[in-house]
Amino acid sequence: MDLSVVVPTLNGRDRLAACLDALAAHAPDTEVIVVNGPSADGTTGMVRDRDDVDVLVEISDRTVNVARNAGIEVAGGDAVALVDYDNRIDESWLEGVRDGLADADVVTGPIRPIESGADDDGGGDRGVDRSDGPERRRIAGRLVTYFAGGNVAFRRGTLRDLDGFDEYLRVGGARDAAHRLARMDREVAWRSEVSVREEPPSPTAADGGRTARDWGWKYRALAYRLVKNYGVRPTALARTGKHAVTDAVDVARDVVRGEATPSGWVSNGRDVLTGILSGGSDGLVARARDRSPARNPNGVSTRADRAVSRYDARE
């Protein structure tokens, strides 16, 4: 199996260097593709100075799903893995990917936190250790197996059928892909060997700021992917409403504790409502635009202008 590894990055030069070091140590024969954009911290020079990166793709879009698709577009392997720039693969990762893809269409595994201050060979606990198995939900009769977009590998044919990730989404692209894989009856396997270690999140993560609370986009993405994949169903509306009520109660508790203001709570509620309405409307349009099993009107095949420049050591 020829494996390509796509690493999206944004203003994470030092973390990216550690990620690439781990790939060079534990997966030396893989094709490595870095998708950078638009970083302002010297990432381009650092990557071009290395001899273990096969392709550097520069993009102008800050959205992680655009970066993923830009990497998928140029990948040459018959399997393609996605690894976040702040993740470091473990020694068992490559063998786990190969064994997993021998039996399934997609394989994923645990993301374990790196203890602050630990060296490259260290580990330890920091926050939640997401290593106890995949998250699964049954929605509209389908069993959906979710995966982390920063530690997953696909067979090439599966990615082709998915047409990559939906670039409408600023967040939630991996969860959307999980719904579409379930629709196509593609198996997502979980293997403990496919493990990576994650550095603490930074404010400028690959998705343009994973740690920020953007209530509008959270609910816009949620409504969009549920309506796009399932239509306007009571179950989809109920799931959206349940999430909204839970978050509203949590923020209300923050107000009571003095950690948030009543005006902020009202503003967040307005953002949630606006996000649900716009996401649901756009989801209906997307559902009408692509009635195929892929349900992806904004995928790899829909555009050819993602890359601003490309440095390809394969040529």
C-alpha positions, 0 to 999 in steps of 0.5 A, spaced: 500 500 500 502 506 497 500 511 503 500 519 502 499 523 508 496 530 508 498 535 513 494 541 513 497 547 517 496 554 519 501 558 523 504 552 527 511 552 524 514 549 531 508 544 532 509 542 524 516 541 525 515 536 531 509 532 526 514 532 520 519 529 525 515 523 527 512 522 520 520 521 518 521 517 524 515 512 524 513 512 517 519 514 512 516 511 506 510 515 506 508 521 501 508 527 505 504 533 503 503 539 507 498 544 505 500 551 508 495 557 508 496 562 509 501 562 515 505 568 517 510 565 521 516 562 516 512 555 515 514 556 508 521 556 509 522 551 514 518 546 510 522 547 503 528 546 507 526 539 509 528 533 505 522 529 508 516 533 505 514 531 498 509 536 496 508 543 499 501 546 497 500 554 499 493 556 499 489 563 501 483 560 505 484 559 512 478 553 512 481 546 514 476 543 509 479 547 503 486 545 506 484 537 506 481 537 499 487 541 496 492 535 499 487 530 497 487 533 490 495 532 489 496 525 493 499 520 489 498 514 494 492 509 493 491 510 501 490 517 504 491 519 511 490 526 514 494 528 520 493 535 524 500 539 524 499 539 532 499 531 532 505 526 532 504 519 530 506 513 534 511 508 532 505 503 531 501 508 527 503 506 520 502 498 521 495 500 524 493 504 518 495 498 513 492 493 517 486 497 518 485 499 511 486 492 509 479 490 512 475 497 512 474 503 508 476 508 513 481 507 519 482 512 525 484 511 532 486 514 539 488 522 540 492 522 546 494 528 549 501 530 550 503 533 557 505 540 557 513 540 558 514 532 556 519 531 551 518 527 544 518 520 547 514 522 553 506 522 554 502 523 560 495 525 561 493 532 559 485 533 559 481 528 556 484 522 553 480 520 547 482 513 547 477 509 549 473 508 542 470 511 537 463 515 538 457 512 535 450 515 534 444 512 530 441 517 526 435 516 521 436 508 522 444 509 520 449 507 525 454 513 524 461 512 526 465 519 527 472 520 527 477 525 528 479 529 522 486 529 524 488 522 525 484 518 519 486 514 513 482 512 507 482 508 501 483 512 495 476 509 492 472 511 498 475 518 498 473 519 491 466 517 492 466 522 498 469 527 493 473 529 499 470 534 504 465 539 504 468 546 503 462 550 505 463 548 512 468 551 517 467 546 522 464 539 523 467 537 516 469 530 519 463 529 522 459 531 516 464 526 512 462 521 517 454 521 516 456 521 508 460 514 509 454 511 513 449 513 507 454 509 503 455 503 507 462 504 508 466 501 514 470 506 519 474 501 523 477 503 530 484 501 531 488 502 538 495 502 534 493 508 529 494 513 535 497 520 535 499 524 541 496 531 541 499 538 543 495 543 547 491 547 542 493 553 540 488 559 538 491 559 531 489 551 529 488 548 523 481 550 522 482 557 524 481 557 531 478 551 534 478 553 541 474 559 539 467 559 541 463 561 535 456 559 536 453 562 530 458 557 526 457 551 531 449 551 529 450 553 522 454 547 521 450 542 525 443 544 522 447 544 515 449 537 515 443 534 518 438 537 513 443 536 507 444 529 509 437 527 512 432 532 510 427 536 514 426 530 519 423 531 526 429 527 529 434 532 525 430 538 529 430 534 535 438 533 535 439 541 533 434 543 539 437 539 544 444 541 543 441 548 543 438 548 550 444 544 553 448 550 551 443 555 553 443 552 560 451 551 560 452 559 559 446 561 563 450 557 569 456 562 567 452 568 568 449 566 575 457 564 577 459 571 574 463 568 568 458 571 563 454 577 562 446 577 561 447 581 554 452 576 552 447 570 553 442 574 549 447 575 544 449 568 543 442 566 543 441 570 537 447 567 534 445 560 535 438 562 532 441 565 526 446 560 525 440 554 525 436 558 520 442 560 515 445 553 516 438 549 515 436 553 509 443 552 506 443 545 507 436 544 503 440 548 497 446 543 498 441 537 498 438 539 492 444 540 488 447 534 490 442 528 490 448 523 489 450 518 495 456 523 496 452 529 498 457 533 497 456 539 492 462 543 495 468 537 494 474 536 491 472 536 484 468 542 484 474 547 483 481 547 481 483 554 484 485 552 491 493 552 490 496 559 490 503 555 489 506 548 489 512 546 490 513 539 488 519 534 489 516 529 485 517 532 479 
